[in-house]
Amino acid sequence: EPFRDIGLTTAFALVATTLLGGYTVLGERSIAVAAAGVMFLLLYIRDPLHALIRRLGQEDVRAIATFVLIALVILPVMPDRTLGPLDAVNPRSAWLLVVLVVAISLAGYIAQVLLGARAGTAATGILGGLVSSTAATVGAARRARDDGATGLAAAVILLACGVLPLRLMVLVGVAGAEVLRVLWPWLAAIALLTAIGGWMSLRGARGLEGDLRALPKPRNPTQLSSAIAFAGAFVLIRVLTKGALAYLGMGAFLGVAAISGITDMDAIALSSAREVVEGVLGPADAARGTLLALLVNTVFKLAVTRTLGSRELFRAVLPALGASALVAAVGLFVV
């Protein structure tokens, strides 16, 4: 069948097989065997992959492609040396942290897209916390105001807020393990309190309210503009942090942390951990900055539930979020 249309997949597989055969002779056999195994696996799961891509849609596949650009194209060409005022930033290290943050957000985003309307309230809250706990809080607050599903909206908010400390533990652990050793008991306590509050809200709402309709589709977290914006915020906070510590002292650093907590918890947590790695901050001081930022962030979300939601929603989330804020405040002084 000389004119048979074999398709791109088969054509690439034939070329790859030929190249792997040559590499087996000329290169490392273990690498050739591993590559052959990966190729076989990809061919085996080809149909499920095609079905997955059809379910995701063009915008979602573009999100994955953008992540490939961020992680495999931009990262390798970033200069690996300190630059900027006070030698504040190593571009490659900074972009590597951007890749980590985007990867966590992308995982939650894809899971939400795949589950769609079938996602229960618990899954909506947990996955929303992976993408953006603030966005999940805003969306649930508005839905509670419009539909009156206070209990289920409170569950979404509390579960999303409970994921945030766990997310911070991962980020801080990667950026600076010494800080995590000081910080993890407080973050774990906050995550536990909000998770219990979310579970109680969910349990209390069952049978009393209709199912909370699916929240609006989350914003694509892997847009290149979003990654650049986060990188810019991280660089700005690094410069402000270094400047505060060099010229104004610990009080100014805590001020930077408090302001950062309103907008971006990831950036200040990562910046504080990097300062410890570079010997500028002690682990306890970095942990205090992160706890202060988390305290401000929690108070901000309480304000969001009251202004964008309703008085009933504010009362529903106040015990768990108030207790979380109290733990963060105690940790700020005890640490």
Phi, psi and omega in degrees: 000074188294337184250020180292136177277102186276346179087157184294322182300312180295319180299312179296322179295321178295315179297315181297321179298317178298314180296321179293325176298317177294321181292329178300326179279318189265339186239209181277121182295325181297320178294318179298318179295317179297316180296321178296320178297318178296318180296318177299317180298316180297319178294324182292322183260020183301311182297315175299325177295318177298317179297321179297316181295322178296324178289325183290319184091165187296318182297322182287322175295324176298326178297317178294318179297322178294323177296320176300318177299315182295318188271323189251348180250309184284315185304313183297336183265359178290135178295138182258066177204158182284139182221170172085179179302134179061021185049047192286330192227135166262112187305319182292316179297319180296316181290329176298322177291325174300315179301318180297314180297315181295323180298316179296315180295320180296321179300314178294321181296312181296320179297319178295319180296318182292320180286320178056225183291344180283349180292127176286177181298318181298315179295322179299317180291314183295312181290327175297326176292328177292321181284301179193112180294329178293315179297320178296321179296315180297314181297316180292323179296316179295321179293322177295322179294322183279320187256341182078012179277070190295313185297315181288324175296320177297321178297317179300313182297313184292321178292321177295318178292332177288334178285329183305311178299324178294320176299318179295324178298320178295312183296313181293322179299323178286318185283327182193097186298331181298321179293321181298325180297329177276324193271333192299323180299323181288317178294321179296320179296318179294317179299319181295316181299314182290326178295318177297316178299318178295319179295319179293321178295318180295317181294318180292334183275341182296131179084347181257333183228155175292164179300135175291121180299154182305136176293160178305148180304130183296153179289139180303116184277356185252018172298139182300324179296323179293319179296317179294321178297317178295318178300318178297318178296319180297315179297316180299315181293323177299315180296315179297319180297312180297318179297317179298315181290326183283325190243336188240342175098186187295325181299319178293322177298317178295327175296317176299318180297318181296315180294320181295328182298336179291323189253317189210101179290324183300315186295316183287324178295316179293319181297316180298317180296321179293326177297326177292316179300324182274000176080013181274324181240152170276155181304321181294318180294319177297320178296321177298318178299318180293319179294322177295317178298320179293323176300312179297319180298321180293317178297320178299318180292326174299318178296323179296317181296330180278320185278319181266341181257237182215169178296323180294320179294319178301316179294328182289324183266347185301315182302311183288313181290326176295318177295323178296317178298322179295317178298317179297320180293318178296316179299324180302321182271323182291317180298000000 
